[in-house]
Amino acid sequence: MGQILVVGSLNMNTTIVVPHIPVADETILAKSVYVNPSGKGVNPACAVGKLGRKVGMLVAIGNDESGQILIDNMWNAGVDVSSIVVSREGV
């Protein structure tokens, strides 16, 4: 079977856990913060890679910590990251 190429989005999701929904002008402290790679393109690409199939991702990402986390996440899932464009100007 040939290689699968995924063209789609990827992003970093930030989830903030708070004790309750704040009311207007209320300041509350977060109990925890989670940052997770996600996106309509990267999720299926990683799923296919974890199944052992040849899969690549065609996308441009920013040259920052989040971009590196996204690349590492895909590589660890078995996704070919050699076609990813890392933008110096941001995306």
PyMOL Python script that loads the backbone (N, CA, C, O; Angstrom):
from pymol import cmd

cmd.read_pdbstr("""\
ATOM      1  N   MET A   1       0.845  -1.183   0.000  1.00  0.00           N
ATOM      2  CA  MET A   1       0.000   0.000   0.000  1.00  0.00           C
ATOM      3  C   MET A   1       0.885   1.240   0.000  1.00  0.00           C
ATOM      4  O   MET A   1       1.942   1.254   0.632  1.00  0.00           O
ATOM      5  N   GLY A   2       0.455   2.276  -0.707  1.00  0.00           N
ATOM      6  CA  GLY A   2       1.223   3.505  -0.787  1.00  0.00           C
ATOM      7  C   GLY A   2       1.171   4.322   0.493  1.00  0.00           C
ATOM      8  O   GLY A   2       0.439   4.011   1.432  1.00  0.00           O
ATOM      9  N   GLN A   3       1.968   5.367   0.495  1.00  0.00           N
ATOM     10  CA  GLN A   3       2.024   6.247   1.661  1.00  0.00           C
ATOM     11  C   GLN A   3       0.816   7.179   1.679  1.00  0.00           C
ATOM     12  O   GLN A   3       0.319   7.581   0.627  1.00  0.00           O
ATOM     13  N   ILE A   4       0.357   7.513   2.854  1.00  0.00           N
ATOM     14  CA  ILE A   4      -0.759   8.438   3.049  1.00  0.00           C
ATOM     15  C   ILE A   4      -0.178   9.808   3.366  1.00  0.00           C
ATOM     16  O   ILE A   4       0.711   9.935   4.208  1.00  0.00           O
ATOM     17  N   LEU A   5      -0.683  10.830   2.690  1.00  0.00           N
ATOM     18  CA  LEU A   5      -0.258  12.199   2.956  1.00  0.00           C
ATOM     19  C   LEU A   5      -1.449  12.965   3.514  1.00  0.00           C
ATOM     20  O   LEU A   5      -2.503  13.030   2.881  1.00  0.00           O
ATOM     21  N   VAL A   6      -1.282  13.543   4.697  1.00  0.00           N
ATOM     22  CA  VAL A   6      -2.341  14.313   5.337  1.00  0.00           C
ATOM     23  C   VAL A   6      -2.016  15.792   5.185  1.00  0.00           C
ATOM     24  O   VAL A   6      -0.927  16.239   5.547  1.00  0.00           O
ATOM     25  N   VAL A   7      -2.963  16.543   4.650  1.00  0.00           N
ATOM     26  CA  VAL A   7      -2.858  17.992   4.563  1.00  0.00           C
ATOM     27  C   VAL A   7      -3.958  18.543   5.445  1.00  0.00           C
ATOM     28  O   VAL A   7      -5.141  18.360   5.157  1.00  0.00           O
ATOM     29  N   GLY A   8      -3.581  19.207   6.501  1.00  0.00           N
ATOM     30  CA  GLY A   8      -4.604  19.693   7.424  1.00  0.00           C
ATOM     31  C   GLY A   8      -4.012  20.545   8.514  1.00  0.00           C
ATOM     32  O   GLY A   8      -2.839  20.914   8.475  1.00  0.00           O
ATOM     33  N   SER A   9      -4.832  20.848   9.476  1.00  0.00           N
ATOM     34  CA  SER A   9      -4.419  21.762  10.537  1.00  0.00           C
ATOM     35  C   SER A   9      -3.795  21.029  11.714  1.00  0.00           C
ATOM     36  O   SER A   9      -4.044  19.846  11.947  1.00  0.00           O
ATOM     37  N   LEU A  10      -2.988  21.763  12.436  1.00  0.00           N
ATOM     38  CA  LEU A  10      -2.495  21.295  13.716  1.00  0.00           C
ATOM     39  C   LEU A  10      -2.354  22.500  14.626  1.00  0.00           C
ATOM     40  O   LEU A  10      -2.067  23.605  14.166  1.00  0.00           O
ATOM     41  N   ASN A  11      -2.551  22.290  15.891  1.00  0.00           N
ATOM     42  CA  ASN A  11      -2.505  23.388  16.847  1.00  0.00           C
ATOM     43  C   ASN A  11      -2.218  22.841  18.237  1.00  0.00           C
ATOM     44  O   ASN A  11      -2.237  21.633  18.471  1.00  0.00           O
ATOM     45  N   MET A  12      -1.956  23.752  19.134  1.00  0.00           N
ATOM     46  CA  MET A  12      -1.776  23.396  20.535  1.00  0.00           C
ATOM     47  C   MET A  12      -3.035  23.825  21.289  1.00  0.00           C
ATOM     48  O   MET A  12      -3.405  24.999  21.276  1.00  0.00           O
ATOM     49  N   ASN A  13      -3.682  22.873  21.939  1.00  0.00           N
ATOM     50  CA  ASN A  13      -4.851  23.177  22.771  1.00  0.00           C
ATOM     51  C   ASN A  13      -4.386  23.495  24.179  1.00  0.00           C
ATOM     52  O   ASN A  13      -3.517  22.814  24.725  1.00  0.00           O
ATOM     53  N   THR A  14      -4.961  24.519  24.755  1.00  0.00           N
ATOM     54  CA  THR A  14      -4.670  24.865  26.145  1.00  0.00           C
ATOM     55  C   THR A  14      -5.958  24.700  26.949  1.00  0.00           C
ATOM     56  O   THR A  14      -6.974  25.327  26.649  1.00  0.00           O
ATOM     57  N   THR A  15      -5.902  23.852  27.969  1.00  0.00           N
ATOM     58  CA  THR A  15      -7.045  23.624  28.851  1.00  0.00           C
ATOM     59  C   THR A  15      -6.680  24.132  30.232  1.00  0.00           C
ATOM     60  O   THR A  15      -5.657  23.743  30.795  1.00  0.00           O
ATOM     61  N   ILE A  16      -7.510  24.995  30.773  1.00  0.00           N
ATOM     62  CA  ILE A  16      -7.282  25.570  32.096  1.00  0.00           C
ATOM     63  C   ILE A  16      -8.400  25.082  33.018  1.00  0.00           C
ATOM     64  O   ILE A  16      -9.578  25.312  32.748  1.00  0.00           O
ATOM     65  N   VAL A  17      -8.026  24.413  34.097  1.00  0.00           N
ATOM     66  CA  VAL A  17      -9.001  23.889  35.051  1.00  0.00           C
ATOM     67  C   VAL A  17      -9.141  24.900  36.189  1.00  0.00           C
ATOM     68  O   VAL A  17      -8.171  25.257  36.857  1.00  0.00           O
ATOM     69  N   VAL A  18     -10.389  25.349  36.385  1.00  0.00           N
ATOM     70  CA  VAL A  18     -10.672  26.317  37.441  1.00  0.00           C
ATOM     71  C   VAL A  18     -11.751  25.746  38.362  1.00  0.00           C
ATOM     72  O   VAL A  18     -12.513  24.871  37.952  1.00  0.00           O
ATOM     73  N   PRO A  19     -11.822  26.232  39.599  1.00  0.00           N
ATOM     74  CA  PRO A  19     -12.802  25.680  40.538  1.00  0.00           C
ATOM     75  C   PRO A  19     -14.252  25.975  40.149  1.00  0.00           C
ATOM     76  O   PRO A  19     -15.156  25.220  40.508  1.00  0.00           O
ATOM     77  N   HIS A  20     -14.477  27.072  39.415  1.00  0.00           N
ATOM     78  CA  HIS A  20     -15.823  27.426  38.956  1.00  0.00           C
ATOM     79  C   HIS A  20     -15.686  28.450  37.834  1.00  0.00           C
ATOM     80  O   HIS A  20     -14.621  29.033  37.630  1.00  0.00           O
ATOM     81  N   ILE A  21     -16.773  28.653  37.121  1.00  0.00           N
ATOM     82  CA  ILE A  21     -16.772  29.662  36.065  1.00  0.00           C
ATOM     83  C   ILE A  21     -16.763  31.037  36.720  1.00  0.00           C
ATOM     84  O   ILE A  21     -17.628  31.340  37.542  1.00  0.00           O
ATOM     85  N   PRO A  22     -15.795  31.867  36.363  1.00  0.00           N
ATOM     86  CA  PRO A  22     -15.733  33.178  37.019  1.00  0.00           C
ATOM     87  C   PRO A  22     -16.897  34.082  36.609  1.00  0.00           C
ATOM     88  O   PRO A  22     -17.407  33.994  35.491  1.00  0.00           O
ATOM     89  N   VAL A  23     -17.298  34.935  37.520  1.00  0.00           N
ATOM     90  CA  VAL A  23     -18.302  35.953  37.216  1.00  0.00           C
ATOM     91  C   VAL A  23     -17.565  37.204  36.751  1.00  0.00           C
ATOM     92  O   VAL A  23     -16.338  37.276  36.828  1.00  0.00           O
ATOM     93  N   ALA A  24     -18.314  38.176  36.272  1.00  0.00           N
ATOM     94  CA  ALA A  24     -17.710  39.407  35.761  1.00  0.00           C
ATOM     95  C   ALA A  24     -16.773  40.033  36.789  1.00  0.00           C
ATOM     96  O   ALA A  24     -17.133  40.191  37.956  1.00  0.00           O
ATOM     97  N   ASP A  25     -15.587  40.384  36.350  1.00  0.00           N
ATOM     98  CA  ASP A  25     -14.553  41.053  37.160  1.00  0.00           C
ATOM     99  C   ASP A  25     -13.964  40.189  38.268  1.00  0.00           C
ATOM    100  O   ASP A  25     -13.248  40.707  39.124  1.00  0.00           O
ATOM    101  N   GLU A  26     -14.243  38.892  38.277  1.00  0.00           N
ATOM    102  CA  GLU A  26     -13.681  38.003  39.300  1.00  0.00           C
ATOM    103  C   GLU A  26     -12.358  37.425  38.806  1.00  0.00           C
ATOM    104  O   GLU A  26     -12.242  37.014  37.652  1.00  0.00           O
ATOM    105  N   THR A  27     -11.384  37.399  39.674  1.00  0.00           N
ATOM    106  CA  THR A  27     -10.103  36.764  39.388  1.00  0.00           C
ATOM    107  C   THR A  27     -10.022  35.477  40.185  1.00  0.00           C
ATOM    108  O   THR A  27     -10.197  35.486  41.404  1.00  0.00           O
ATOM    109  N   ILE A  28      -9.758  34.370  39.505  1.00  0.00           N
ATOM    110  CA  ILE A  28      -9.595  33.089  40.197  1.00  0.00           C
ATOM    111  C   ILE A  28      -8.305  32.442  39.714  1.00  0.00           C
ATOM    112  O   ILE A  28      -7.819  32.735  38.621  1.00  0.00           O
ATOM    113  N   LEU A  29      -7.762  31.564  40.535  1.00  0.00           N
ATOM    114  CA  LEU A  29      -6.530  30.856  40.178  1.00  0.00           C
ATOM    115  C   LEU A  29      -6.872  29.514  39.549  1.00  0.00           C
ATOM    116  O   LEU A  29      -7.808  28.829  39.962  1.00  0.00           O
ATOM    117  N   ALA A  30      -6.094  29.164  38.550  1.00  0.00           N
ATOM    118  CA  ALA A  30      -6.286  27.867  37.907  1.00  0.00           C
ATOM    119  C   ALA A  30      -5.761  26.767  38.808  1.00  0.00           C
ATOM    120  O   ALA A  30      -4.747  26.935  39.484  1.00  0.00           O
ATOM    121  N   LYS A  31      -6.460  25.635  38.813  1.00  0.00           N
ATOM    122  CA  LYS A  31      -5.983  24.462  39.549  1.00  0.00           C
ATOM    123  C   LYS A  31      -4.877  23.775  38.764  1.00  0.00           C
ATOM    124  O   LYS A  31      -3.925  23.256  39.345  1.00  0.00           O
ATOM    125  N   SER A  32      -5.007  23.772  37.428  1.00  0.00           N
ATOM    126  CA  SER A  32      -3.988  23.179  36.566  1.00  0.00           C
ATOM    127  C   SER A  32      -4.176  23.678  35.135  1.00  0.00           C
ATOM    128  O   SER A  32      -5.244  24.161  34.761  1.00  0.00           O
ATOM    129  N   VAL A  33      -3.114  23.548  34.353  1.00  0.00           N
ATOM    130  CA  VAL A  33      -3.120  23.945  32.954  1.00  0.00           C
ATOM    131  C   VAL A  33      -2.505  22.807  32.144  1.00  0.00           C
ATOM    132  O   VAL A  33      -1.441  22.292  32.491  1.00  0.00           O
ATOM    133  N   TYR A  34      -3.182  22.419  31.063  1.00  0.00           N
ATOM    134  CA  TYR A  34      -2.699  21.359  30.187  1.00  0.00           C
ATOM    135  C   TYR A  34      -2.538  21.910  28.777  1.00  0.00           C
ATOM    136  O   TYR A  34      -3.406  22.630  28.283  1.00  0.00           O
ATOM    137  N   VAL A  35      -1.436  21.575  28.138  1.00  0.00           N
ATOM    138  CA  VAL A  35      -1.196  21.956  26.753  1.00  0.00           C
ATOM    139  C   VAL A  35      -1.003  20.665  25.974  1.00  0.00           C
ATOM    140  O   VAL A  35      -0.120  19.867  26.287  1.00  0.00           O
ATOM    141  N   ASN A  36      -1.846  20.460  24.942  1.00  0.00           N
ATOM    142  CA  ASN A  36      -1.820  19.220  24.180  1.00  0.00           C
ATOM    143  C   ASN A  36      -1.825  19.492  22.686  1.00  0.00           C
ATOM    144  O   ASN A  36      -2.553  20.364  22.214  1.00  0.00           O
ATOM    145  N   PRO A  37      -1.005  18.740  21.930  1.00  0.00           N
ATOM    146  CA  PRO A  37      -1.064  18.844  20.473  1.00  0.00           C
ATOM    147  C   PRO A  37      -2.391  18.303  19.967  1.00  0.00           C
ATOM    148  O   PRO A  37      -2.906  17.314  20.489  1.00  0.00           O
ATOM    149  N   SER A  38      -2.945  18.953  18.948  1.00  0.00           N
ATOM    150  CA  SER A  38      -4.217  18.516  18.396  1.00  0.00           C
ATOM    151  C   SER A  38      -4.394  19.120  17.016  1.00  0.00           C
ATOM    152  O   SER A  38      -3.527  19.848  16.533  1.00  0.00           O
ATOM    153  N   GLY A  39      -5.507  18.818  16.390  1.00  0.00           N
ATOM    154  CA  GLY A  39      -5.844  19.398  15.099  1.00  0.00           C
ATOM    155  C   GLY A  39      -6.491  18.383  14.182  1.00  0.00           C
ATOM    156  O   GLY A  39      -6.261  17.181  14.310  1.00  0.00           O
ATOM    157  N   LYS A  40      -7.307  18.873  13.252  1.00  0.00           N
ATOM    158  CA  LYS A  40      -8.034  17.979  12.353  1.00  0.00           C
ATOM    159  C   LYS A  40      -7.116  17.256  11.383  1.00  0.00           C
ATOM    160  O   LYS A  40      -7.528  16.269  10.775  1.00  0.00           O
ATOM    161  N   GLY A  41      -5.900  17.713  11.225  1.00  0.00           N
ATOM    162  CA  GLY A  41      -4.946  17.014  10.373  1.00  0.00           C
ATOM    163  C   GLY A  41      -4.036  16.102  11.167  1.00  0.00           C
ATOM    164  O   GLY A  41      -3.812  14.951  10.791  1.00  0.00           O
ATOM    165  N   VAL A  42      -3.513  16.617  12.261  1.00  0.00           N
ATOM    166  CA  VAL A  42      -2.520  15.861  13.020  1.00  0.00           C
ATOM    167  C   VAL A  42      -3.134  14.669  13.751  1.00  0.00           C
ATOM    168  O   VAL A  42      -2.471  13.642  13.900  1.00  0.00           O
ATOM    169  N   ASN A  43      -4.372  14.775  14.208  1.00  0.00           N
ATOM    170  CA  ASN A  43      -4.975  13.649  14.924  1.00  0.00           C
ATOM    171  C   ASN A  43      -5.077  12.395  14.062  1.00  0.00           C
ATOM    172  O   ASN A  43      -4.632  11.335  14.501  1.00  0.00           O
ATOM    173  N   PRO A  44      -5.649  12.467  12.841  1.00  0.00           N
ATOM    174  CA  PRO A  44      -5.683  11.255  12.021  1.00  0.00           C
ATOM    175  C   PRO A  44      -4.303  10.815  11.557  1.00  0.00           C
ATOM    176  O   PRO A  44      -4.055   9.616  11.425  1.00  0.00           O
ATOM    177  N   ALA A  45      -3.400  11.755  11.306  1.00  0.00           N
ATOM    178  CA  ALA A  45      -2.049  11.372  10.885  1.00  0.00           C
ATOM    179  C   ALA A  45      -1.374  10.556  11.979  1.00  0.00           C
ATOM    180  O   ALA A  45      -0.755   9.531  11.692  1.00  0.00           O
ATOM    181  N   CYS A  46      -1.485  10.994  13.222  1.00  0.00           N
ATOM    182  CA  CYS A  46      -0.879  10.261  14.334  1.00  0.00           C
ATOM    183  C   CYS A  46      -1.550   8.908  14.534  1.00  0.00           C
ATOM    184  O   CYS A  46      -0.881   7.925  14.851  1.00  0.00           O
ATOM    185  N   ALA A  47      -2.873   8.850  14.352  1.00  0.00           N
ATOM    186  CA  ALA A  47      -3.584   7.572  14.492  1.00  0.00           C
ATOM    187  C   ALA A  47      -3.091   6.572  13.451  1.00  0.00           C
ATOM    188  O   ALA A  47      -2.861   5.406  13.772  1.00  0.00           O
ATOM    189  N   VAL A  48      -2.927   7.020  12.204  1.00  0.00           N
ATOM    190  CA  VAL A  48      -2.439   6.143  11.145  1.00  0.00           C
ATOM    191  C   VAL A  48      -0.999   5.711  11.434  1.00  0.00           C
ATOM    192  O   VAL A  48      -0.649   4.548  11.233  1.00  0.00           O
ATOM    193  N   GLY A  49      -0.170   6.637  11.904  1.00  0.00           N
ATOM    194  CA  GLY A  49       1.210   6.301  12.245  1.00  0.00           C
ATOM    195  C   GLY A  49       1.289   5.276  13.361  1.00  0.00           C
ATOM    196  O   GLY A  49       2.120   4.369  13.317  1.00  0.00           O
ATOM    197  N   LYS A  50       0.432   5.415  14.358  1.00  0.00           N
ATOM    198  CA  LYS A  50       0.425   4.462  15.475  1.00  0.00           C
ATOM    199  C   LYS A  50      -0.042   3.075  15.041  1.00  0.00           C
ATOM    200  O   LYS A  50       0.268   2.076  15.690  1.00  0.00           O
ATOM    201  N   LEU A  51      -0.793   3.021  13.935  1.00  0.00           N
ATOM    202  CA  LEU A  51      -1.211   1.733  13.389  1.00  0.00           C
ATOM    203  C   LEU A  51      -0.122   1.086  12.531  1.00  0.00           C
ATOM    204  O   LEU A  51      -0.297  -0.015  12.009  1.00  0.00           O
ATOM    205  N   GLY A  52       0.998   1.788  12.396  1.00  0.00           N
ATOM    206  CA  GLY A  52       2.129   1.227  11.669  1.00  0.00           C
ATOM    207  C   GLY A  52       2.127   1.487  10.175  1.00  0.00           C
ATOM    208  O   GLY A  52       2.937   0.899   9.458  1.00  0.00           O
ATOM    209  N   ARG A  53       1.247   2.347   9.678  1.00  0.00           N
ATOM    210  CA  ARG A  53       1.199   2.658   8.259  1.00  0.00           C
ATOM    211  C   ARG A  53       2.123   3.829   7.950  1.00  0.00           C
ATOM    212  O   ARG A  53       2.425   4.643   8.822  1.00  0.00           O
ATOM    213  N   LYS A  54       2.569   3.904   6.702  1.00  0.00           N
ATOM    214  CA  LYS A  54       3.402   5.027   6.271  1.00  0.00           C
ATOM    215  C   LYS A  54       2.505   6.241   6.077  1.00  0.00           C
ATOM    216  O   LYS A  54       1.577   6.214   5.268  1.00  0.00           O
ATOM    217  N   VAL A  55       2.783   7.297   6.816  1.00  0.00           N
ATOM    218  CA  VAL A  55       1.971   8.510   6.741  1.00  0.00           C
ATOM    219  C   VAL A  55       2.865   9.724   6.907  1.00  0.00           C
ATOM    220  O   VAL A  55       3.794   9.722   7.714  1.00  0.00           O
ATOM    221  N   GLY A  56       2.575  10.751   6.141  1.00  0.00           N
ATOM    222  CA  GLY A  56       3.300  12.013   6.236  1.00  0.00           C
ATOM    223  C   GLY A  56       2.329  13.149   6.438  1.00  0.00           C
ATOM    224  O   GLY A  56       1.128  13.009   6.202  1.00  0.00           O
ATOM    225  N   MET A  57       2.855  14.273   6.876  1.00  0.00           N
ATOM    226  CA  MET A  57       2.031  15.452   7.137  1.00  0.00           C
ATOM    227  C   MET A  57       2.613  16.607   6.351  1.00  0.00           C
ATOM    228  O   MET A  57       3.814  16.866   6.428  1.00  0.00           O
ATOM    229  N   LEU A  58       1.780  17.306   5.597  1.00  0.00           N
ATOM    230  CA  LEU A  58       2.197  18.477   4.841  1.00  0.00           C
ATOM    231  C   LEU A  58       1.555  19.694   5.489  1.00  0.00           C
ATOM    232  O   LEU A  58       0.341  19.882   5.413  1.00  0.00           O
ATOM    233  N   VAL A  59       2.376  20.513   6.122  1.00  0.00           N
ATOM    234  CA  VAL A  59       1.856  21.643   6.880  1.00  0.00           C
ATOM    235  C   VAL A  59       3.009  22.612   7.148  1.00  0.00           C
ATOM    236  O   VAL A  59       4.176  22.225   7.091  1.00  0.00           O
ATOM    237  N   ALA A  60       2.682  23.850   7.434  1.00  0.00           N
ATOM    238  CA  ALA A  60       3.670  24.832   7.874  1.00  0.00           C
ATOM    239  C   ALA A  60       3.398  25.162   9.332  1.00  0.00           C
ATOM    240  O   ALA A  60       2.247  25.328   9.737  1.00  0.00           O
ATOM    241  N   ILE A  61       4.464  25.255  10.116  1.00  0.00           N
ATOM    242  CA  ILE A  61       4.322  25.584  11.540  1.00  0.00           C
ATOM    243  C   ILE A  61       5.305  26.683  11.899  1.00  0.00           C
ATOM    244  O   ILE A  61       6.240  26.963  11.149  1.00  0.00           O
ATOM    245  N   GLY A  62       5.090  27.295  13.034  1.00  0.00           N
ATOM    246  CA  GLY A  62       5.983  28.342  13.505  1.00  0.00           C
ATOM    247  C   GLY A  62       7.247  27.768  14.125  1.00  0.00           C
ATOM    248  O   GLY A  62       7.271  26.625  14.580  1.00  0.00           O
ATOM    249  N   ASN A  63       8.285  28.573  14.133  1.00  0.00           N
ATOM    250  CA  ASN A  63       9.578  28.180  14.697  1.00  0.00           C
ATOM    251  C   ASN A  63       9.605  28.579  16.173  1.00  0.00           C
ATOM    252  O   ASN A  63      10.274  29.538  16.558  1.00  0.00           O
ATOM    253  N   ASP A  64       8.866  27.828  16.988  1.00  0.00           N
ATOM    254  CA  ASP A  64       8.796  28.127  18.415  1.00  0.00           C
ATOM    255  C   ASP A  64       8.657  26.822  19.198  1.00  0.00           C
ATOM    256  O   ASP A  64       8.682  25.735  18.621  1.00  0.00           O
ATOM    257  N   GLU A  65       8.512  26.939  20.499  1.00  0.00           N
ATOM    258  CA  GLU A  65       8.416  25.751  21.352  1.00  0.00           C
ATOM    259  C   GLU A  65       7.204  24.888  20.989  1.00  0.00           C
ATOM    260  O   GLU A  65       7.303  23.661  20.959  1.00  0.00           O
ATOM    261  N   SER A  66       6.074  25.518  20.715  1.00  0.00           N
ATOM    262  CA  SER A  66       4.882  24.753  20.335  1.00  0.00           C
ATOM    263  C   SER A  66       5.109  23.989  19.039  1.00  0.00           C
ATOM    264  O   SER A  66       4.700  22.835  18.920  1.00  0.00           O
ATOM    265  N   GLY A  67       5.755  24.621  18.072  1.00  0.00           N
ATOM    266  CA  GLY A  67       6.058  23.944  16.818  1.00  0.00           C
ATOM    267  C   GLY A  67       6.918  22.720  17.031  1.00  0.00           C
ATOM    268  O   GLY A  67       6.683  21.679  16.418  1.00  0.00           O
ATOM    269  N   GLN A  68       7.911  22.835  17.893  1.00  0.00           N
ATOM    270  CA  GLN A  68       8.782  21.688  18.170  1.00  0.00           C
ATOM    271  C   GLN A  68       8.032  20.575  18.888  1.00  0.00           C
ATOM    272  O   GLN A  68       8.257  19.399  18.604  1.00  0.00           O
ATOM    273  N   ILE A  69       7.155  20.922  19.800  1.00  0.00           N
ATOM    274  CA  ILE A  69       6.339  19.913  20.487  1.00  0.00           C
ATOM    275  C   ILE A  69       5.464  19.173  19.482  1.00  0.00           C
ATOM    276  O   ILE A  69       5.328  17.951  19.554  1.00  0.00           O
ATOM    277  N   LEU A  70       4.866  19.918  18.537  1.00  0.00           N
ATOM    278  CA  LEU A  70       4.027  19.301  17.512  1.00  0.00           C
ATOM    279  C   LEU A  70       4.839  18.336  16.643  1.00  0.00           C
ATOM    280  O   LEU A  70       4.384  17.230  16.353  1.00  0.00           O
ATOM    281  N   ILE A  71       6.028  18.749  16.232  1.00  0.00           N
ATOM    282  CA  ILE A  71       6.885  17.868  15.420  1.00  0.00           C
ATOM    283  C   ILE A  71       7.260  16.621  16.212  1.00  0.00           C
ATOM    284  O   ILE A  71       7.171  15.507  15.696  1.00  0.00           O
ATOM    285  N   ASP A  72       7.676  16.800  17.454  1.00  0.00           N
ATOM    286  CA  ASP A  72       8.062  15.652  18.288  1.00  0.00           C
ATOM    287  C   ASP A  72       6.892  14.686  18.478  1.00  0.00           C
ATOM    288  O   ASP A  72       7.069  13.468  18.435  1.00  0.00           O
ATOM    289  N   ASN A  73       5.691  15.241  18.689  1.00  0.00           N
ATOM    290  CA  ASN A  73       4.504  14.416  18.878  1.00  0.00           C
ATOM    291  C   ASN A  73       4.233  13.569  17.633  1.00  0.00           C
ATOM    292  O   ASN A  73       3.952  12.376  17.740  1.00  0.00           O
ATOM    293  N   MET A  74       4.317  14.182  16.467  1.00  0.00           N
ATOM    294  CA  MET A  74       4.074  13.439  15.227  1.00  0.00           C
ATOM    295  C   MET A  74       5.158  12.392  14.999  1.00  0.00           C
ATOM    296  O   MET A  74       4.854  11.254  14.644  1.00  0.00           O
ATOM    297  N   TRP A  75       6.411  12.766  15.199  1.00  0.00           N
ATOM    298  CA  TRP A  75       7.522  11.832  14.995  1.00  0.00           C
ATOM    299  C   TRP A  75       7.381  10.627  15.917  1.00  0.00           C
ATOM    300  O   TRP A  75       7.581   9.490  15.490  1.00  0.00           O
ATOM    301  N   ASN A  76       7.035  10.870  17.180  1.00  0.00           N
ATOM    302  CA  ASN A  76       6.859   9.774  18.145  1.00  0.00           C
ATOM    303  C   ASN A  76       5.692   8.857  17.774  1.00  0.00           C
ATOM    304  O   ASN A  76       5.668   7.693  18.172  1.00  0.00           O
ATOM    305  N   ALA A  77       4.731   9.374  17.018  1.00  0.00           N
ATOM    306  CA  ALA A  77       3.587   8.568  16.590  1.00  0.00           C
ATOM    307  C   ALA A  77       3.865   7.846  15.276  1.00  0.00           C
ATOM    308  O   ALA A  77       3.016   7.095  14.795  1.00  0.00           O
ATOM    309  N   GLY A  78       5.040   8.061  14.691  1.00  0.00           N
ATOM    310  CA  GLY A  78       5.385   7.379  13.452  1.00  0.00           C
ATOM    311  C   GLY A  78       5.055   8.148  12.191  1.00  0.00           C
ATOM    312  O   GLY A  78       5.024   7.571  11.104  1.00  0.00           O
ATOM    313  N   VAL A  79       4.808   9.447  12.317  1.00  0.00           N
ATOM    314  CA  VAL A  79       4.493  10.280  11.160  1.00  0.00           C
ATOM    315  C   VAL A  79       5.795  10.798  10.555  1.00  0.00           C
ATOM    316  O   VAL A  79       6.681  11.255  11.278  1.00  0.00           O
ATOM    317  N   ASP A  80       5.910  10.725   9.223  1.00  0.00           N
ATOM    318  CA  ASP A  80       7.063  11.287   8.513  1.00  0.00           C
ATOM    319  C   ASP A  80       6.937  12.807   8.558  1.00  0.00           C
ATOM    320  O   ASP A  80       6.000  13.373   7.994  1.00  0.00           O
ATOM    321  N   VAL A  81       7.869  13.457   9.219  1.00  0.00           N
ATOM    322  CA  VAL A  81       7.808  14.905   9.401  1.00  0.00           C
ATOM    323  C   VAL A  81       8.748  15.650   8.446  1.00  0.00           C
ATOM    324  O   VAL A  81       8.952  16.854   8.597  1.00  0.00           O
ATOM    325  N   SER A  82       9.317  14.949   7.471  1.00  0.00           N
ATOM    326  CA  SER A  82      10.317  15.562   6.597  1.00  0.00           C
ATOM    327  C   SER A  82       9.727  16.615   5.657  1.00  0.00           C
ATOM    328  O   SER A  82      10.488  17.424   5.126  1.00  0.00           O
ATOM    329  N   SER A  83       8.435  16.647   5.427  1.00  0.00           N
ATOM    330  CA  SER A  83       7.815  17.630   4.533  1.00  0.00           C
ATOM    331  C   SER A  83       7.264  18.841   5.277  1.00  0.00           C
ATOM    332  O   SER A  83       6.698  19.739   4.653  1.00  0.00           O
ATOM    333  N   ILE A  84       7.417  18.880   6.577  1.00  0.00           N
ATOM    334  CA  ILE A  84       6.892  19.998   7.357  1.00  0.00           C
ATOM    335  C   ILE A  84       7.769  21.218   7.137  1.00  0.00           C
ATOM    336  O   ILE A  84       8.995  21.138   7.227  1.00  0.00           O
ATOM    337  N   VAL A  85       7.136  22.345   6.850  1.00  0.00           N
ATOM    338  CA  VAL A  85       7.840  23.612   6.654  1.00  0.00           C
ATOM    339  C   VAL A  85       7.820  24.375   7.964  1.00  0.00           C
ATOM    340  O   VAL A  85       6.751  24.660   8.506  1.00  0.00           O
ATOM    341  N   VAL A  86       9.001  24.708   8.477  1.00  0.00           N
ATOM    342  CA  VAL A  86       9.099  25.496   9.701  1.00  0.00           C
ATOM    343  C   VAL A  86       9.365  26.944   9.292  1.00  0.00           C
ATOM    344  O   VAL A  86      10.413  27.257   8.728  1.00  0.00           O
ATOM    345  N   SER A  87       8.410  27.814   9.580  1.00  0.00           N
ATOM    346  CA  SER A  87       8.497  29.216   9.176  1.00  0.00           C
ATOM    347  C   SER A  87       9.268  30.024  10.203  1.00  0.00           C
ATOM    348  O   SER A  87       9.020  29.921  11.404  1.00  0.00           O
ATOM    349  N   ARG A  88      10.189  30.814   9.731  1.00  0.00           N
ATOM    350  CA  ARG A  88      10.949  31.691  10.640  1.00  0.00           C
ATOM    351  C   ARG A  88      10.141  32.917  11.022  1.00  0.00           C
ATOM    352  O   ARG A  88      10.369  33.513  12.075  1.00  0.00           O
ATOM    353  N   GLU A  89       9.190  33.299  10.165  1.00  0.00           N
ATOM    354  CA  GLU A  89       8.373  34.488  10.405  1.00  0.00           C
ATOM    355  C   GLU A  89       7.118  34.180  11.194  1.00  0.00           C
ATOM    356  O   GLU A  89       6.422  35.103  11.616  1.00  0.00           O
ATOM    357  N   GLY A  90       6.810  32.921  11.403  1.00  0.00           N
ATOM    358  CA  GLY A  90       5.555  32.537  12.039  1.00  0.00           C
ATOM    359  C   GLY A  90       4.526  32.240  10.976  1.00  0.00           C
ATOM    360  O   GLY A  90       4.731  32.549   9.802  1.00  0.00           O
ATOM    361  N   VAL A  91       3.435  31.650  11.371  1.00  0.00           N
ATOM    362  CA  VAL A  91       2.368  31.323  10.409  1.00  0.00           C
ATOM    363  C   VAL A  91       1.047  31.881  10.857  1.00  0.00           C
ATOM    364  O   VAL A  91       0.039  31.704  10.173  1.00  0.00           O
TER     365      VAL A  91
END
""", "prot")
cmd.dss("prot")
cmd.show_as("cartoon", "prot")
cmd.util.cbc("prot")
cmd.orient("prot")
